[in-house]
Amino acid sequence: MFLRIASILLILVPLASARVITWTAYSEESQATADEEAIAGVARQISAKVDASTTVARSEHESGDQSKSSKSIQVKNSVRSDIFLKGVQLQKLSKNGKKFGATATLDLDELTSSYRFNMETIQREVTDIEASTQKAIESKLYAEAGRLLGEIPHKAEQYQVILDEMSVYVPLDNSMRLKTNATALQQALIKELRDLKIQVDNEVPFTVKVTKGDSAIAHFPLLAEHNGKPVAKATTDSSGTANFDIPQKELLSTPHELSIFPELSLGLRNAATIQAVKLRYQMSVPECKVNLSCKFAPAPCTAVLNKLTDTFGQVVQSSQAAVTTVQIKATPSRSLKNLTSYNISLTLEHGDTRCQWTGTGTGRTIEEASTAAIKKMDTGSCLQTLGLCQ
């Protein structure tokens, strides 16, 4: 009884091409079971890990003096990875009595052709990137060369994923590996970077000169940091010179020292042993005296004063300065639980000059929302037109 009810599996004779794998399966349970077993049969032939679980159920029914026993079997085969299902074609067979049937076919040449195409595409992309990197190094475009080299590891990861999947179906050899000259190119770039010379003057605005031997290095990106915070970027011109225009407010705090270094990846800087150039400077900034007339809540008014400080540096309230009127208007927009969103309007008037900004803020109170909105406002260059700090 057990053998009659259990699923019966038949391996068909392979098709003309040895690159085609087939498996036919029958099941009295359902068509889906036959389909699953046919796919699992194909997977077995390519060394797939098939998770097979068998459950045997017994039942006994008594009626009067007669007792009937029955036994059934359910076979469930599943492939652990979707990788094995790619390219499998299923053909349902005509039902033979109580048996459902299905034939699964996998053409390995057709399947692996898509892998090979994708691998060839990535290989071509890597080759093109490396050719562009070589040209960038020869043209002394070192930052561009570094950027291009940074693209190759991602391409290599994509290639390896495809190669790992393909290895399930066909044996691999060295001809299938990604061919790259990235290591040699990186070493060539590092050698070039080690010969760079970065010179910085101590005048404001700060000027940086980048050279290699007697040649000026153009299109070279530089970064300036103060107390570990990036404060400005600059790129050298055709003469190898870059000017850093750093807002005074960024230079006020001590120590009065800037760190200037190439805007390259940390790995490249370390490999080329490029040290940051330290620049000490002197600051003498007069106080900016203002007389703000702000009749709103204290917190939003303080936020306005902080905006002035961000622009002008040392700002202090003085009754001797001309009055600058501050107007803050808040209109409720929508509420959610304990929070309300407001449309905020900020206006500053100084003499005959007027600046206005708008924004949105959310808070539990109108003061909180107004403060949040003012902090986010980009006051831009309009503050300079007010004639403050004269």
CORSUL-V978755 format. One line per field, one symbol per residue. phi: phi as a letter, one per 20 degrees, with the letter a starting at -180 (. if undefined). A space follows every 10 residues. Layout:
phi = ???
//
This chain:
phi = .fffeffddc effgfgefed dcbdccbeea ffffffffff fffgfdmfed edccddddbc cdbmedcddc bcccdcdcef cfgfefnfdd cfeffdmeee cbddccefff ffffffffff ffffffffff ffffffffem efffffffff efgffffgff ffffffffdc fdcffeffeb dfffffffff ffffefcddc ededffdccd ccmededeld eccdcclmdf dacbcfefem dcdeddgggf dffefebddd bfedffffff feleefeece bdccdffeec cfdcdefgff ffffffffff ednedcfbfe effdedccdc dfdbcbledc ecedddcdcc medccbccac bcafcfffff fffffefefl efgfffmfle
//
